[in-house]
Amino acid sequence: MFSYLRKRFARHLTERSRRRARLVSKDGRCNIEFGNVEEQSRFVFLIDIWTTILDLKWRYKMTIFISAFLGSWFLFGLLWYVVAYVHQDLPEFNPSINHTPCVENINGLTSAFLFSLETQVTIGYGFRCVTEQCVTAIFLLIFQSILGVIINSFMCGAILAKISRSKNRAKTITFSKHAVISKRAGKLCLLIRVANLRKSLLIGSHIYGKLLRTTITPEGETIILDQVNIDFVVDAGNENLFFISPLTIYHVIDKNSPFFHMAAETILQQDFELVVFLDGTVEATSATCQVRTSYIPEEVLWGYRFAPIVSKTKEGKYRVDFQNFSKTVAVETPHCAFCLYNEKETKAKERKGYDNYGFVMSEASEASDTQM
């Protein structure tokens, strides 16, 4: 019992360490951290403030906007209070009956803050208003109104752009939890299933992959996260997909494939990460969209294929059963691609005859008649 728990704990630690080492998570987020970035480079993020705001999470974005509104209201409230103080409009100065204030009914800092809020959000209750007595107050009113429009426009544009980003459309594209390796059309292939959860299509879709691994060059240089192109195809082609139903994409494991020298017994010992990309254009907004996911060796099942998922009802409709989307079925599969191609070459040689040039056929002479 103790040894079983120890094995389970060791397996859990191994899987956890692999999850931490994953560059791309299953939902497409990149696990990377930038260190020792120069201060000058950090200033670039402030120059590109629009992209910086869009990339922020909602809680930080709303905190910035609320702080911007409250800060501007309070700042201009102080300015309105200063105008009233300098013009001696406040009650502590005991203004005369004929005194015309710059702003009507500003009695202190609170009333100045309320007038600032009414001015910037254009509420205009009518109780507090600017008079023609002070030119400074008129220019301050104009400046605050313009700044309020800028803040409102920036906030509305950022929220609209955040909501309509194609990243949200990518969440309705899903990949299978596992990749499988089995024979397809007589070839050993790595297969992945992908589905579009919306009825609207992705226009001009293109699927490709990258194999990330650590390699050592002949010069002795160690390259971490070395990228190798992985070509994925569909029976109808890997571009301009008719992506209305789940598709099974596959990569042919031939002699040019990095999976060629892997086997069923050794694939779990490999250290790689397969990142799959799907690019397309959203039909509703014409915005480009990229979906990505990744697979580590534990998520590649050798000797399996995906269960059927599409059926046809009696009414003539096509039904997609997502309960079987990631379900796999064990099938007979060669334990390595090298063995499969050797088997094919052997069978081809058996069907083809070979001449033995060292063989010499001698003709037997006829036996002479026996003399009686």
C-alpha positions as CSV (number, residue, x, y, z in Angstrom):
1,M,0.0,0.0,0.0
2,F,2.8,2.4,0.9
3,S,4.7,1.7,-2.4
4,Y,1.5,2.3,-4.4
5,L,0.9,5.6,-2.7
6,R,4.6,6.5,-3.3
7,K,4.2,5.7,-7.0
8,R,1.1,7.8,-7.3
9,F,2.7,10.7,-5.5
10,A,5.8,10.4,-7.8
11,R,3.6,10.3,-10.9
12,H,1.7,13.3,-9.6
13,L,4.9,15.3,-9.1
14,T,6.1,14.3,-12.6
15,E,2.8,15.4,-14.2
16,R,2.9,18.6,-12.2
17,S,6.4,19.5,-13.3
18,R,5.5,18.8,-16.9
19,R,2.5,21.1,-16.6
20,R,4.7,23.8,-15.2
21,A,7.2,23.3,-18.1
22,R,4.5,23.6,-20.7
23,L,5.0,26.7,-22.9
24,V,1.4,26.8,-24.2
25,S,-1.5,25.7,-22.0
26,K,-4.4,23.7,-23.3
27,D,-6.5,26.8,-23.6
28,G,-3.8,28.6,-25.7
29,R,-2.2,30.9,-23.1
30,C,1.6,31.3,-23.3
31,N,3.5,30.5,-20.1
32,I,6.5,32.8,-20.5
33,E,8.1,35.4,-18.4
34,F,10.4,38.3,-19.5
35,G,13.2,39.2,-17.1
36,N,15.7,42.0,-16.9
37,V,13.8,44.3,-19.4
38,E,15.4,47.7,-19.6
39,E,13.5,50.7,-18.3
40,Q,13.5,52.2,-21.8
41,S,11.8,49.1,-23.1
42,R,9.2,49.4,-20.4
43,F,8.4,52.9,-21.4
44,V,7.3,51.6,-24.8
45,F,4.3,50.0,-23.1
46,L,3.1,53.5,-22.0
47,I,3.6,54.9,-25.5
48,D,1.4,52.1,-26.9
49,I,-1.2,52.8,-24.3
50,W,-4.1,51.5,-26.4
51,T,-2.7,48.0,-26.8
52,T,-1.7,48.0,-23.1
53,I,-5.2,48.9,-22.0
54,L,-6.7,46.2,-24.3
55,D,-4.4,43.5,-22.9
56,L,-5.2,44.3,-19.3
57,K,-7.6,42.1,-17.4
58,W,-11.1,43.4,-16.7
59,R,-10.4,44.1,-13.0
60,Y,-7.4,46.2,-13.8
61,K,-9.1,47.9,-16.7
62,M,-12.2,48.9,-14.6
63,T,-9.9,50.0,-11.7
64,I,-8.1,52.4,-14.1
65,F,-11.3,53.9,-15.5
66,I,-12.9,54.4,-12.2
67,S,-9.8,56.0,-10.8
68,A,-9.6,58.2,-13.9
69,F,-13.2,59.4,-13.4
70,L,-12.9,59.9,-9.7
71,G,-9.5,61.6,-10.0
72,S,-10.7,64.0,-12.7
73,W,-13.8,64.9,-10.8
74,F,-11.8,65.5,-7.6
75,L,-9.1,67.5,-9.4
76,F,-11.5,69.8,-11.1
77,G,-13.5,70.1,-7.9
78,L,-10.4,71.5,-6.2
79,L,-9.9,73.9,-9.2
80,W,-13.5,75.1,-8.9
81,Y,-13.0,75.5,-5.1
82,V,-9.8,77.6,-5.8
83,V,-11.8,79.8,-8.3
84,A,-14.5,80.4,-5.7
85,Y,-11.9,81.0,-3.0
86,V,-9.9,83.5,-5.0
87,H,-13.1,85.4,-6.1
88,Q,-14.3,85.3,-2.5
89,D,-17.6,83.6,-3.4
90,L,-17.5,81.3,-0.3
91,P,-19.8,82.0,2.7
92,E,-16.8,82.6,5.1
93,F,-16.0,85.8,3.1
94,N,-19.5,87.2,3.8
95,P,-20.2,88.4,0.2
96,S,-22.6,91.3,-0.2
97,I,-26.1,90.9,-1.6
98,N,-25.0,92.5,-4.9
99,H,-22.0,90.1,-5.3
100,T,-22.1,88.0,-8.4
101,P,-20.1,84.7,-7.9
102,C,-18.2,82.9,-10.6
103,V,-20.3,79.8,-9.9
104,E,-23.6,79.9,-8.3
105,N,-24.2,78.0,-5.0
106,I,-20.6,76.7,-4.4
107,N,-20.4,76.8,-0.6
108,G,-17.4,74.5,0.0
109,L,-15.3,71.7,-1.3
110,T,-18.2,69.2,-1.4
111,S,-20.4,71.5,-3.5
112,A,-17.4,72.2,-5.8
113,F,-16.9,68.4,-6.2
114,L,-20.6,68.0,-7.1
115,F,-20.4,70.8,-9.6
116,S,-17.3,69.2,-11.2
117,L,-19.2,65.9,-11.5
118,E,-22.3,67.6,-13.0
119,T,-20.1,69.5,-15.5
120,Q,-18.1,66.5,-16.7
121,V,-21.0,64.0,-17.1
122,T,-23.2,66.8,-18.5
123,I,-26.0,66.2,-15.9
124,G,-26.7,69.9,-15.3
125,Y,-29.2,70.0,-12.5
126,G,-29.5,73.8,-12.9
127,F,-28.9,74.6,-9.3
128,R,-25.2,75.3,-9.8
129,C,-24.1,77.1,-12.9
130,V,-21.3,79.3,-14.2
131,T,-21.9,83.0,-14.6
132,E,-20.3,85.5,-17.0
133,Q,-18.5,87.2,-14.1
134,C,-15.2,85.2,-14.4
135,V,-13.3,84.4,-17.6
136,T,-11.2,81.8,-15.8
137,A,-14.3,79.8,-14.8
138,I,-15.5,79.8,-18.4
139,F,-12.2,78.5,-19.7
140,L,-12.1,75.9,-16.9
141,L,-15.6,74.8,-17.9
142,I,-14.6,74.3,-21.5
143,F,-11.4,72.4,-20.6
144,Q,-13.2,70.0,-18.3
145,S,-16.0,69.4,-20.8
146,I,-13.4,68.5,-23.5
147,L,-11.4,66.3,-21.1
148,G,-14.6,64.5,-20.0
149,V,-15.5,63.7,-23.7
150,I,-12.0,62.3,-24.3
151,I,-12.2,60.0,-21.2
152,N,-15.6,58.8,-22.1
153,S,-14.6,58.1,-25.7
154,F,-11.5,56.2,-24.6
155,M,-13.4,54.2,-22.1
156,C,-16.3,53.3,-24.5
157,G,-13.8,52.4,-27.3
158,A,-11.6,50.2,-25.0
159,I,-14.6,48.3,-23.6
160,L,-16.1,47.8,-27.1
161,A,-12.8,46.6,-28.5
162,K,-12.3,44.3,-25.5
163,I,-15.7,42.7,-25.9
164,S,-15.4,42.3,-29.7
165,R,-11.9,40.9,-29.7
166,S,-11.4,37.8,-31.8
167,K,-9.8,36.1,-28.8
168,N,-13.3,35.5,-27.4
169,R,-14.3,33.8,-30.7
170,A,-11.3,31.5,-30.3
171,K,-12.9,30.1,-27.1
172,T,-15.6,28.5,-29.2
173,I,-13.0,26.4,-31.1
174,T,-12.0,23.3,-29.2
175,F,-9.4,20.6,-29.6
176,S,-9.4,17.0,-28.4
177,K,-7.8,16.4,-25.0
178,H,-5.4,13.8,-26.6
179,A,-3.7,13.3,-29.8
180,V,-3.6,9.7,-31.2
181,I,-1.2,7.7,-33.4
182,S,-2.6,5.0,-35.7
183,K,-2.7,3.9,-39.3
184,R,-4.7,6.0,-41.8
185,A,-4.8,5.1,-45.5
186,G,-1.9,2.7,-44.9
187,K,0.3,5.3,-43.3
188,L,1.2,5.9,-39.7
189,C,-0.3,9.2,-38.7
190,L,-0.7,11.5,-35.7
191,L,-4.3,12.6,-35.5
192,I,-6.0,15.5,-33.6
193,R,-9.7,16.3,-33.6
194,V,-10.9,20.0,-33.7
195,A,-14.5,21.3,-33.6
196,N,-16.2,24.6,-34.1
197,L,-18.9,25.1,-31.5
198,R,-20.7,27.8,-33.5
199,K,-22.6,27.5,-36.7
200,S,-20.9,30.5,-38.2
201,L,-17.8,29.6,-40.1
202,L,-14.1,30.6,-39.9
203,I,-13.2,31.8,-43.4
204,G,-9.9,30.9,-44.9
205,S,-8.9,28.5,-42.1
206,H,-5.3,27.2,-42.0
207,I,-3.9,24.5,-39.7
208,Y,-0.3,24.0,-38.8
209,G,1.9,22.9,-35.9
210,K,5.2,23.4,-34.2
211,L,7.2,20.8,-32.3
212,L,9.1,22.4,-29.4
213,R,12.1,20.5,-28.0
214,T,15.6,21.0,-26.8
215,T,18.3,20.2,-29.4
216,I,22.1,20.3,-29.4
217,T,23.7,21.5,-32.6
218,P,26.8,19.8,-34.1
219,E,28.8,22.8,-32.8
220,G,27.7,21.9,-29.2
221,E,25.2,24.7,-28.8
222,T,22.1,23.9,-26.8
223,I,18.9,25.4,-28.2
224,I,16.0,25.4,-25.8
225,L,12.5,25.5,-27.4
226,D,13.8,24.7,-30.8
227,Q,10.9,24.9,-33.3
228,V,10.3,22.2,-36.0
229,N,7.5,22.7,-38.5
230,I,4.8,20.0,-38.4
231,D,2.5,19.8,-41.4
232,F,-1.1,18.9,-40.7
233,V,-3.5,18.0,-43.4
234,V,-7.2,17.1,-43.8
235,D,-8.6,14.9,-46.5
236,A,-10.0,18.0,-48.2
237,G,-6.8,20.1,-47.8
238,N,-5.4,22.1,-45.0
239,E,-6.6,25.5,-46.3
240,N,-10.0,27.0,-46.8
241,L,-11.6,24.3,-44.6
242,F,-15.4,23.8,-44.6
243,F,-15.4,24.0,-40.8
244,I,-19.1,23.3,-40.1
245,S,-18.5,19.9,-38.4
246,P,-15.7,18.5,-36.3
247,L,-12.6,17.7,-38.4
248,T,-9.8,15.2,-37.8
249,I,-6.5,16.6,-38.9
250,Y,-3.5,14.3,-39.2
251,H,0.3,14.5,-39.7
252,V,1.9,11.7,-41.7
253,I,4.8,10.2,-39.9
254,D,7.3,9.6,-42.7
255,K,11.0,9.7,-42.8
256,N,11.0,13.5,-42.7
257,S,8.8,13.6,-39.6
258,P,10.4,14.2,-36.1
259,F,8.2,11.4,-34.9
260,F,9.7,8.9,-37.2
261,H,12.3,7.6,-34.7
262,M,9.8,7.4,-31.8
263,A,8.1,4.2,-30.8
264,A,5.2,3.2,-28.6
265,E,7.7,2.2,-25.9
266,T,9.8,5.3,-26.0
267,I,7.4,8.2,-26.7
268,L,6.8,8.8,-23.0
269,Q,10.5,9.2,-22.5
270,Q,10.7,12.0,-25.0
271,D,10.8,15.6,-24.0
272,F,8.8,17.7,-26.5
273,E,5.7,19.8,-26.8
274,L,3.5,19.8,-29.9
275,V,1.7,23.2,-30.4
276,V,-1.1,23.2,-32.9
277,F,-2.4,26.5,-34.5
278,L,-5.6,27.2,-36.3
279,D,-5.8,30.6,-38.1
280,G,-8.9,32.0,-39.7
281,T,-11.2,35.0,-40.2
282,V,-14.3,35.4,-38.2
283,E,-17.3,35.5,-40.5
284,A,-19.3,38.0,-38.4
285,T,-16.7,40.6,-37.8
286,S,-14.0,39.9,-40.5
287,A,-11.4,39.9,-37.8
288,T,-8.5,37.5,-37.8
289,C,-8.5,34.8,-35.2
290,Q,-5.9,32.3,-33.9
291,V,-6.6,29.3,-31.8
292,R,-3.8,27.2,-30.3
293,T,-3.3,24.3,-27.9
294,S,-0.5,21.9,-27.0
295,Y,0.2,18.3,-26.4
296,I,3.0,16.7,-24.3
297,P,4.1,13.1,-24.6
298,E,1.6,11.9,-21.9
299,E,-1.2,13.3,-24.0
300,V,-0.2,11.4,-27.2
301,L,-1.8,8.0,-27.2
302,W,-0.1,5.4,-29.4
303,G,-2.4,2.7,-31.0
304,Y,-5.7,4.6,-30.7
305,R,-8.2,6.3,-33.0
306,F,-11.1,8.6,-32.3
307,A,-14.6,7.3,-31.9
308,P,-17.2,8.3,-34.5
309,I,-18.9,11.5,-33.7
310,V,-21.2,12.4,-36.7
311,S,-24.4,10.5,-37.4
312,K,-27.5,11.1,-39.5
313,T,-31.0,11.1,-38.0
314,K,-34.2,9.7,-39.5
315,E,-35.3,13.2,-40.3
316,G,-32.3,13.6,-42.5
317,K,-30.3,15.9,-40.2
318,Y,-26.7,15.5,-39.3
319,R,-26.1,15.1,-35.5
320,V,-22.8,15.7,-33.8
321,D,-22.4,13.9,-30.5
322,F,-19.8,15.8,-28.5
323,Q,-19.8,13.1,-25.8
324,N,-17.5,11.1,-28.0
325,F,-15.4,14.1,-29.1
326,S,-12.3,13.1,-27.1
327,K,-13.2,9.4,-26.8
328,T,-10.6,7.0,-28.2
329,V,-10.7,3.4,-29.3
330,A,-7.7,1.0,-29.2
331,V,-6.7,-0.3,-32.7
332,E,-3.9,-2.5,-34.0
333,T,-1.0,-0.2,-34.8
334,P,2.7,-0.8,-35.5
335,H,4.8,0.1,-32.6
336,C,7.0,2.3,-34.7
337,A,7.0,4.0,-38.1
338,F,10.3,2.4,-39.0
339,C,8.8,-1.1,-38.6
340,L,5.8,-0.2,-40.7
341,Y,8.0,1.0,-43.6
342,N,10.3,-2.0,-43.3
343,E,7.2,-4.3,-43.4
344,K,6.0,-2.6,-46.6
345,E,9.4,-2.9,-48.2
346,T,9.6,-6.6,-47.3
347,K,6.2,-7.3,-48.8
348,A,7.1,-5.4,-51.9
349,K,10.3,-7.5,-52.3
350,E,8.3,-10.7,-51.8
351,R,5.9,-9.7,-54.7
352,K,8.9,-8.8,-56.9
353,G,11.2,-11.5,-58.4
354,Y,14.9,-11.3,-58.3
355,D,17.3,-12.9,-60.8
356,N,20.2,-14.9,-59.3
357,Y,23.0,-14.2,-61.8
358,G,25.3,-16.7,-60.1
359,F,22.9,-19.6,-61.1
360,V,23.9,-21.5,-64.3
361,M,21.5,-23.9,-65.9
362,S,23.2,-26.8,-67.6
363,E,21.4,-28.9,-70.2
364,A,21.4,-32.7,-69.7
365,S,22.6,-34.7,-72.7
366,E,20.3,-37.5,-74.0
367,A,21.2,-40.9,-72.8
368,S,22.7,-43.2,-75.6
369,D,20.8,-46.3,-76.7
370,T,21.7,-49.3,-74.8
371,Q,23.3,-52.0,-76.9
372,M,21.6,-55.3,-76.4
